[in-house]
């Protein structure tokens, strides 16, 4: 279960990704682009997910 804050690519690496089996973070950030918990699509809360950057914007995909 992911809770708290998840940060990847803090030095600017836009190829980093975040994987989790149970998304419940208060903040996720990749290379300075971030979502607070209220910005994470509700369909993904409590689910397995992969977060990455696409065109400098956070994206999220389910992990099935």
PDB file of N, CA, C and O in Angstrom:
ATOM      1  N   UNK A   1       0.843  -1.166   0.000  1.00  0.00           N
ATOM      2  CA  UNK A   1       0.000   0.000   0.000  1.00  0.00           C
ATOM      3  C   UNK A   1       0.893   1.234   0.000  1.00  0.00           C
ATOM      4  O   UNK A   1       1.816   1.336   0.807  1.00  0.00           O
ATOM      5  N   UNK A   2       0.618   2.175  -0.908  1.00  0.00           N
ATOM      6  CA  UNK A   2       1.394   3.412  -0.948  1.00  0.00           C
ATOM      7  C   UNK A   2       0.610   4.507  -0.239  1.00  0.00           C
ATOM      8  O   UNK A   2      -0.507   4.849  -0.629  1.00  0.00           O
ATOM      9  N   UNK A   3       1.214   5.042   0.801  1.00  0.00           N
ATOM     10  CA  UNK A   3       0.656   6.181   1.525  1.00  0.00           C
ATOM     11  C   UNK A   3       1.743   7.222   1.648  1.00  0.00           C
ATOM     12  O   UNK A   3       2.916   6.938   1.408  1.00  0.00           O
ATOM     13  N   UNK A   4       1.357   8.424   2.021  1.00  0.00           N
ATOM     14  CA  UNK A   4       2.341   9.483   2.181  1.00  0.00           C
ATOM     15  C   UNK A   4       2.701  10.099   0.845  1.00  0.00           C
ATOM     16  O   UNK A   4       1.826  10.396   0.032  1.00  0.00           O
ATOM     17  N   UNK A   5       3.988  10.289   0.621  1.00  0.00           N
ATOM     18  CA  UNK A   5       4.467  10.959  -0.590  1.00  0.00           C
ATOM     19  C   UNK A   5       5.355  10.025  -1.387  1.00  0.00           C
ATOM     20  O   UNK A   5       6.200   9.323  -0.831  1.00  0.00           O
ATOM     21  N   UNK A   6       5.153  10.024  -2.695  1.00  0.00           N
ATOM     22  CA  UNK A   6       5.999   9.234  -3.593  1.00  0.00           C
ATOM     23  C   UNK A   6       6.647  10.188  -4.583  1.00  0.00           C
ATOM     24  O   UNK A   6       5.961  10.893  -5.323  1.00  0.00           O
ATOM     25  N   UNK A   7       7.989  10.205  -4.588  1.00  0.00           N
ATOM     26  CA  UNK A   7       8.738  11.091  -5.473  1.00  0.00           C
ATOM     27  C   UNK A   7       9.684  10.267  -6.325  1.00  0.00           C
ATOM     28  O   UNK A   7      10.368   9.375  -5.824  1.00  0.00           O
ATOM     29  N   UNK A   8       9.720  10.569  -7.613  1.00  0.00           N
ATOM     30  CA  UNK A   8      10.653   9.920  -8.537  1.00  0.00           C
ATOM     31  C   UNK A   8      11.236  10.998  -9.440  1.00  0.00           C
ATOM     32  O   UNK A   8      10.572  11.990  -9.738  1.00  0.00           O
ATOM     33  N   UNK A   9      12.454  10.807  -9.868  1.00  0.00           N
ATOM     34  CA  UNK A   9      13.082  11.757 -10.780  1.00  0.00           C
ATOM     35  C   UNK A   9      13.316  13.126 -10.172  1.00  0.00           C
ATOM     36  O   UNK A   9      13.202  14.139 -10.862  1.00  0.00           O
ATOM     37  N   UNK A  10      13.641  13.167  -8.901  1.00  0.00           N
ATOM     38  CA  UNK A  10      13.840  14.449  -8.213  1.00  0.00           C
ATOM     39  C   UNK A  10      14.948  15.285  -8.850  1.00  0.00           C
ATOM     40  O   UNK A  10      14.955  16.509  -8.719  1.00  0.00           O
ATOM     41  N   UNK A  11      15.883  14.630  -9.536  1.00  0.00           N
ATOM     42  CA  UNK A  11      16.961  15.368 -10.204  1.00  0.00           C
ATOM     43  C   UNK A  11      16.589  15.741 -11.636  1.00  0.00           C
ATOM     44  O   UNK A  11      17.435  16.226 -12.388  1.00  0.00           O
ATOM     45  N   UNK A  12      15.322  15.517 -12.021  1.00  0.00           N
ATOM     46  CA  UNK A  12      14.859  15.924 -13.345  1.00  0.00           C
ATOM     47  C   UNK A  12      14.711  14.810 -14.354  1.00  0.00           C
ATOM     48  O   UNK A  12      14.401  15.078 -15.515  1.00  0.00           O
ATOM     49  N   UNK A  13      14.924  13.565 -13.952  1.00  0.00           N
ATOM     50  CA  UNK A  13      14.807  12.431 -14.877  1.00  0.00           C
ATOM     51  C   UNK A  13      13.339  12.191 -15.226  1.00  0.00           C
ATOM     52  O   UNK A  13      12.576  11.688 -14.400  1.00  0.00           O
ATOM     53  N   UNK A  14      12.949  12.547 -16.438  1.00  0.00           N
ATOM     54  CA  UNK A  14      11.554  12.427 -16.869  1.00  0.00           C
ATOM     55  C   UNK A  14      11.174  11.009 -17.278  1.00  0.00           C
ATOM     56  O   UNK A  14      10.010  10.752 -17.582  1.00  0.00           O
ATOM     57  N   UNK A  15      12.133  10.083 -17.292  1.00  0.00           N
ATOM     58  CA  UNK A  15      11.848   8.690 -17.655  1.00  0.00           C
ATOM     59  C   UNK A  15      11.464   7.834 -16.446  1.00  0.00           C
ATOM     60  O   UNK A  15      11.098   6.670 -16.606  1.00  0.00           O
ATOM     61  N   UNK A  16      11.544   8.394 -15.254  1.00  0.00           N
ATOM     62  CA  UNK A  16      11.193   7.649 -14.039  1.00  0.00           C
ATOM     63  C   UNK A  16       9.708   7.313 -14.026  1.00  0.00           C
ATOM     64  O   UNK A  16       8.890   7.982 -14.658  1.00  0.00           O
ATOM     65  N   UNK A  17       9.385   6.259 -13.289  1.00  0.00           N
ATOM     66  CA  UNK A  17       8.006   5.836 -13.129  1.00  0.00           C
ATOM     67  C   UNK A  17       7.771   5.459 -11.674  1.00  0.00           C
ATOM     68  O   UNK A  17       8.712   5.172 -10.933  1.00  0.00           O
ATOM     69  N   UNK A  18       6.517   5.463 -11.281  1.00  0.00           N
ATOM     70  CA  UNK A  18       6.116   5.024  -9.950  1.00  0.00           C
ATOM     71  C   UNK A  18       5.145   3.868 -10.131  1.00  0.00           C
ATOM     72  O   UNK A  18       4.166   3.979 -10.869  1.00  0.00           O
ATOM     73  N   UNK A  19       5.419   2.759  -9.457  1.00  0.00           N
ATOM     74  CA  UNK A  19       4.545   1.585  -9.489  1.00  0.00           C
ATOM     75  C   UNK A  19       4.023   1.353  -8.078  1.00  0.00           C
ATOM     76  O   UNK A  19       4.777   1.469  -7.111  1.00  0.00           O
ATOM     77  N   UNK A  20       2.757   1.030  -7.952  1.00  0.00           N
ATOM     78  CA  UNK A  20       2.215   0.703  -6.636  1.00  0.00           C
ATOM     79  C   UNK A  20       1.107  -0.332  -6.766  1.00  0.00           C
ATOM     80  O   UNK A  20       0.440  -0.425  -7.796  1.00  0.00           O
ATOM     81  N   UNK A  21       0.926  -1.100  -5.712  1.00  0.00           N
ATOM     82  CA  UNK A  21      -0.112  -2.132  -5.712  1.00  0.00           C
ATOM     83  C   UNK A  21      -1.410  -1.646  -5.084  1.00  0.00           C
ATOM     84  O   UNK A  21      -2.456  -2.271  -5.260  1.00  0.00           O
ATOM     85  N   UNK A  22      -1.354  -0.534  -4.351  1.00  0.00           N
ATOM     86  CA  UNK A  22      -2.549   0.008  -3.692  1.00  0.00           C
ATOM     87  C   UNK A  22      -2.325   1.511  -3.536  1.00  0.00           C
ATOM     88  O   UNK A  22      -1.709   1.946  -2.563  1.00  0.00           O
ATOM     89  N   UNK A  23      -2.815   2.301  -4.477  1.00  0.00           N
ATOM     90  CA  UNK A  23      -2.550   3.738  -4.503  1.00  0.00           C
ATOM     91  C   UNK A  23      -3.392   4.472  -3.466  1.00  0.00           C
ATOM     92  O   UNK A  23      -4.622   4.454  -3.514  1.00  0.00           O
ATOM     93  N   UNK A  24      -2.709   5.112  -2.539  1.00  0.00           N
ATOM     94  CA  UNK A  24      -3.377   5.901  -1.508  1.00  0.00           C
ATOM     95  C   UNK A  24      -2.504   7.059  -1.061  1.00  0.00           C
ATOM     96  O   UNK A  24      -2.591   7.496   0.086  1.00  0.00           O
ATOM     97  N   UNK A  25      -1.665   7.560  -1.956  1.00  0.00           N
ATOM     98  CA  UNK A  25      -0.687   8.597  -1.613  1.00  0.00           C
ATOM     99  C   UNK A  25      -1.349   9.961  -1.438  1.00  0.00           C
ATOM    100  O   UNK A  25      -2.376  10.254  -2.050  1.00  0.00           O
ATOM    101  N   UNK A  26      -0.735  10.793  -0.586  1.00  0.00           N
ATOM    102  CA  UNK A  26      -1.203  12.171  -0.453  1.00  0.00           C
ATOM    103  C   UNK A  26      -0.563  13.061  -1.518  1.00  0.00           C
ATOM    104  O   UNK A  26      -1.081  14.135  -1.824  1.00  0.00           O
ATOM    105  N   UNK A  27       0.571  12.613  -2.087  1.00  0.00           N
ATOM    106  CA  UNK A  27       1.244  13.348  -3.148  1.00  0.00           C
ATOM    107  C   UNK A  27       2.066  12.370  -3.969  1.00  0.00           C
ATOM    108  O   UNK A  27       2.747  11.506  -3.418  1.00  0.00           O
ATOM    109  N   UNK A  28       2.002  12.507  -5.295  1.00  0.00           N
ATOM    110  CA  UNK A  28       2.897  11.768  -6.190  1.00  0.00           C
ATOM    111  C   UNK A  28       3.576  12.794  -7.087  1.00  0.00           C
ATOM    112  O   UNK A  28       2.938  13.738  -7.552  1.00  0.00           O
ATOM    113  N   UNK A  29       4.870  12.610  -7.328  1.00  0.00           N
ATOM    114  CA  UNK A  29       5.630  13.569  -8.116  1.00  0.00           C
ATOM    115  C   UNK A  29       6.671  12.847  -8.953  1.00  0.00           C
ATOM    116  O   UNK A  29       7.378  11.965  -8.465  1.00  0.00           O
ATOM    117  N   UNK A  30       6.756  13.234 -10.219  1.00  0.00           N
ATOM    118  CA  UNK A  30       7.804  12.741 -11.109  1.00  0.00           C
ATOM    119  C   UNK A  30       8.428  13.958 -11.781  1.00  0.00           C
ATOM    120  O   UNK A  30       7.744  14.724 -12.460  1.00  0.00           O
ATOM    121  N   UNK A  31       9.721  14.127 -11.585  1.00  0.00           N
ATOM    122  CA  UNK A  31      10.495  15.219 -12.188  1.00  0.00           C
ATOM    123  C   UNK A  31       9.818  16.574 -11.990  1.00  0.00           C
ATOM    124  O   UNK A  31       9.785  17.398 -12.904  1.00  0.00           O
ATOM    125  N   UNK A  32       9.285  16.797 -10.801  1.00  0.00           N
ATOM    126  CA  UNK A  32       8.695  18.090 -10.473  1.00  0.00           C
ATOM    127  C   UNK A  32       7.236  18.265 -10.850  1.00  0.00           C
ATOM    128  O   UNK A  32       6.609  19.236 -10.426  1.00  0.00           O
ATOM    129  N   UNK A  33       6.682  17.360 -11.629  1.00  0.00           N
ATOM    130  CA  UNK A  33       5.251  17.393 -11.945  1.00  0.00           C
ATOM    131  C   UNK A  33       4.538  16.592 -10.865  1.00  0.00           C
ATOM    132  O   UNK A  33       4.931  15.459 -10.585  1.00  0.00           O
ATOM    133  N   UNK A  34       3.510  17.146 -10.258  1.00  0.00           N
ATOM    134  CA  UNK A  34       2.913  16.441  -9.130  1.00  0.00           C
ATOM    135  C   UNK A  34       1.392  16.523  -9.126  1.00  0.00           C
ATOM    136  O   UNK A  34       0.789  17.413  -9.725  1.00  0.00           O
ATOM    137  N   UNK A  35       0.800  15.566  -8.431  1.00  0.00           N
ATOM    138  CA  UNK A  35      -0.627  15.546  -8.110  1.00  0.00           C
ATOM    139  C   UNK A  35      -0.750  15.436  -6.605  1.00  0.00           C
ATOM    140  O   UNK A  35      -0.049  14.643  -5.976  1.00  0.00           O
ATOM    141  N   UNK A  36      -1.629  16.220  -6.032  1.00  0.00           N
ATOM    142  CA  UNK A  36      -2.041  16.023  -4.652  1.00  0.00           C
ATOM    143  C   UNK A  36      -3.150  14.978  -4.646  1.00  0.00           C
ATOM    144  O   UNK A  36      -3.693  14.649  -5.700  1.00  0.00           O
ATOM    145  N   UNK A  37      -3.487  14.459  -3.484  1.00  0.00           N
ATOM    146  CA  UNK A  37      -4.449  13.354  -3.408  1.00  0.00           C
ATOM    147  C   UNK A  37      -5.776  13.684  -4.079  1.00  0.00           C
ATOM    148  O   UNK A  37      -6.403  12.798  -4.660  1.00  0.00           O
ATOM    149  N   UNK A  38      -6.221  14.936  -4.013  1.00  0.00           N
ATOM    150  CA  UNK A  38      -7.499  15.285  -4.638  1.00  0.00           C
ATOM    151  C   UNK A  38      -7.412  15.413  -6.157  1.00  0.00           C
ATOM    152  O   UNK A  38      -8.440  15.553  -6.820  1.00  0.00           O
ATOM    153  N   UNK A  39      -6.197  15.367  -6.721  1.00  0.00           N
ATOM    154  CA  UNK A  39      -6.017  15.422  -8.169  1.00  0.00           C
ATOM    155  C   UNK A  39      -5.830  14.039  -8.788  1.00  0.00           C
ATOM    156  O   UNK A  39      -5.895  13.891 -10.008  1.00  0.00           O
ATOM    157  N   UNK A  40      -5.599  13.035  -7.959  1.00  0.00           N
ATOM    158  CA  UNK A  40      -5.443  11.666  -8.456  1.00  0.00           C
ATOM    159  C   UNK A  40      -6.823  11.174  -8.870  1.00  0.00           C
ATOM    160  O   UNK A  40      -7.760  11.242  -8.075  1.00  0.00           O
ATOM    161  N   UNK A  41      -6.972  10.678 -10.103  1.00  0.00           N
ATOM    162  CA  UNK A  41      -8.285  10.193 -10.540  1.00  0.00           C
ATOM    163  C   UNK A  41      -8.840   9.154  -9.562  1.00  0.00           C
ATOM    164  O   UNK A  41      -8.166   8.177  -9.234  1.00  0.00           O
ATOM    165  N   UNK A  42     -10.061   9.372  -9.108  1.00  0.00           N
ATOM    166  CA  UNK A  42     -10.647   8.526  -8.063  1.00  0.00           C
ATOM    167  C   UNK A  42     -10.769   7.065  -8.480  1.00  0.00           C
ATOM    168  O   UNK A  42     -10.786   6.184  -7.620  1.00  0.00           O
ATOM    169  N   UNK A  43     -10.853   6.789  -9.778  1.00  0.00           N
ATOM    170  CA  UNK A  43     -10.926   5.401 -10.254  1.00  0.00           C
ATOM    171  C   UNK A  43      -9.688   4.598  -9.861  1.00  0.00           C
ATOM    172  O   UNK A  43      -9.743   3.371  -9.789  1.00  0.00           O
ATOM    173  N   UNK A  44      -8.568   5.288  -9.607  1.00  0.00           N
ATOM    174  CA  UNK A  44      -7.311   4.605  -9.322  1.00  0.00           C
ATOM    175  C   UNK A  44      -7.003   4.491  -7.831  1.00  0.00           C
ATOM    176  O   UNK A  44      -6.099   3.748  -7.447  1.00  0.00           O
ATOM    177  N   UNK A  45      -7.725   5.197  -7.001  1.00  0.00           N
ATOM    178  CA  UNK A  45      -7.463   5.130  -5.565  1.00  0.00           C
ATOM    179  C   UNK A  45      -7.735   3.726  -5.052  1.00  0.00           C
ATOM    180  O   UNK A  45      -8.795   3.154  -5.303  1.00  0.00           O
ATOM    181  N   UNK A  46      -6.769   3.181  -4.333  1.00  0.00           N
ATOM    182  CA  UNK A  46      -6.878   1.831  -3.801  1.00  0.00           C
ATOM    183  C   UNK A  46      -6.567   0.743  -4.808  1.00  0.00           C
ATOM    184  O   UNK A  46      -6.707  -0.441  -4.500  1.00  0.00           O
ATOM    185  N   UNK A  47      -6.147   1.121  -6.009  1.00  0.00           N
ATOM    186  CA  UNK A  47      -5.874   0.164  -7.078  1.00  0.00           C
ATOM    187  C   UNK A  47      -4.376   0.098  -7.381  1.00  0.00           C
ATOM    188  O   UNK A  47      -3.608   0.969  -6.972  1.00  0.00           O
ATOM    189  N   UNK A  48      -3.977  -0.944  -8.102  1.00  0.00           N
ATOM    190  CA  UNK A  48      -2.602  -1.059  -8.591  1.00  0.00           C
ATOM    191  C   UNK A  48      -2.457  -0.132  -9.797  1.00  0.00           C
ATOM    192  O   UNK A  48      -3.315  -0.111 -10.679  1.00  0.00           O
ATOM    193  N   UNK A  49      -1.367   0.634  -9.829  1.00  0.00           N
ATOM    194  CA  UNK A  49      -1.219   1.630 -10.887  1.00  0.00           C
ATOM    195  C   UNK A  49       0.247   1.901 -11.208  1.00  0.00           C
ATOM    196  O   UNK A  49       1.150   1.625 -10.418  1.00  0.00           O
ATOM    197  N   UNK A  50       0.443   2.456 -12.410  1.00  0.00           N
ATOM    198  CA  UNK A  50       1.757   2.927 -12.852  1.00  0.00           C
ATOM    199  C   UNK A  50       1.603   4.390 -13.221  1.00  0.00           C
ATOM    200  O   UNK A  50       0.734   4.746 -14.018  1.00  0.00           O
ATOM    201  N   UNK A  51       2.434   5.231 -12.651  1.00  0.00           N
ATOM    202  CA  UNK A  51       2.432   6.649 -12.970  1.00  0.00           C
ATOM    203  C   UNK A  51       3.702   6.978 -13.734  1.00  0.00           C
ATOM    204  O   UNK A  51       4.783   6.492 -13.403  1.00  0.00           O
ATOM    205  N   UNK A  52       3.561   7.802 -14.753  1.00  0.00           N
ATOM    206  CA  UNK A  52       4.706   8.199 -15.566  1.00  0.00           C
ATOM    207  C   UNK A  52       4.422   9.573 -16.160  1.00  0.00           C
ATOM    208  O   UNK A  52       3.341  10.133 -15.976  1.00  0.00           O
ATOM    209  N   UNK A  53       5.408  10.105 -16.873  1.00  0.00           N
ATOM    210  CA  UNK A  53       5.236  11.382 -17.561  1.00  0.00           C
ATOM    211  C   UNK A  53       5.052  11.142 -19.052  1.00  0.00           C
ATOM    212  O   UNK A  53       5.722  10.296 -19.644  1.00  0.00           O
ATOM    213  N   UNK A  54       4.145  11.889 -19.646  1.00  0.00           N
ATOM    214  CA  UNK A  54       3.946  11.888 -21.090  1.00  0.00           C
ATOM    215  C   UNK A  54       3.794  13.342 -21.503  1.00  0.00           C
ATOM    216  O   UNK A  54       2.870  14.024 -21.061  1.00  0.00           O
ATOM    217  N   UNK A  55       4.699  13.819 -22.349  1.00  0.00           N
ATOM    218  CA  UNK A  55       4.701  15.234 -22.750  1.00  0.00           C
ATOM    219  C   UNK A  55       4.694  16.158 -21.533  1.00  0.00           C
ATOM    220  O   UNK A  55       3.965  17.149 -21.495  1.00  0.00           O
ATOM    221  N   UNK A  56       5.508  15.821 -20.554  1.00  0.00           N
ATOM    222  CA  UNK A  56       5.702  16.620 -19.335  1.00  0.00           C
ATOM    223  C   UNK A  56       4.444  16.730 -18.464  1.00  0.00           C
ATOM    224  O   UNK A  56       4.312  17.671 -17.682  1.00  0.00           O
ATOM    225  N   UNK A  57       3.528  15.775 -18.599  1.00  0.00           N
ATOM    226  CA  UNK A  57       2.331  15.736 -17.756  1.00  0.00           C
ATOM    227  C   UNK A  57       2.208  14.349 -17.138  1.00  0.00           C
ATOM    228  O   UNK A  57       2.509  13.348 -17.787  1.00  0.00           O
ATOM    229  N   UNK A  58       1.768  14.292 -15.897  1.00  0.00           N
ATOM    230  CA  UNK A  58       1.582  12.999 -15.241  1.00  0.00           C
ATOM    231  C   UNK A  58       0.471  12.211 -15.917  1.00  0.00           C
ATOM    232  O   UNK A  58      -0.569  12.759 -16.284  1.00  0.00           O
ATOM    233  N   UNK A  59       0.710  10.921 -16.075  1.00  0.00           N
ATOM    234  CA  UNK A  59      -0.307  10.003 -16.582  1.00  0.00           C
ATOM    235  C   UNK A  59      -0.370   8.816 -15.636  1.00  0.00           C
ATOM    236  O   UNK A  59       0.576   8.536 -14.901  1.00  0.00           O
ATOM    237  N   UNK A  60      -1.487   8.134 -15.667  1.00  0.00           N
ATOM    238  CA  UNK A  60      -1.673   6.979 -14.796  1.00  0.00           C
ATOM    239  C   UNK A  60      -2.348   5.874 -15.596  1.00  0.00           C
ATOM    240  O   UNK A  60      -3.287   6.117 -16.354  1.00  0.00           O
ATOM    241  N   UNK A  61      -1.850   4.652 -15.410  1.00  0.00           N
ATOM    242  CA  UNK A  61      -2.413   3.479 -16.072  1.00  0.00           C
ATOM    243  C   UNK A  61      -2.633   2.398 -15.019  1.00  0.00           C
ATOM    244  O   UNK A  61      -1.872   2.293 -14.057  1.00  0.00           O
ATOM    245  N   UNK A  62      -3.673   1.599 -15.208  1.00  0.00           N
ATOM    246  CA  UNK A  62      -3.897   0.499 -14.268  1.00  0.00           C
ATOM    247  C   UNK A  62      -2.876  -0.606 -14.472  1.00  0.00           C
ATOM    248  O   UNK A  62      -2.382  -0.805 -15.582  1.00  0.00           O
ATOM    249  N   UNK A  63      -2.560  -1.320 -13.408  1.00  0.00           N
ATOM    250  CA  UNK A  63      -1.733  -2.523 -13.483  1.00  0.00           C
ATOM    251  C   UNK A  63      -2.667  -3.706 -13.258  1.00  0.00           C
ATOM    252  O   UNK A  63      -3.177  -3.905 -12.156  1.00  0.00           O
ATOM    253  N   UNK A  64      -2.880  -4.465 -14.282  1.00  0.00           N
ATOM    254  CA  UNK A  64      -3.778  -5.627 -14.166  1.00  0.00           C
ATOM    255  C   UNK A  64      -2.974  -6.884 -14.044  1.00  0.00           C
ATOM    256  O   UNK A  64      -3.540  -7.971 -13.936  1.00  0.00           O
TER     257      UNK A  64
END
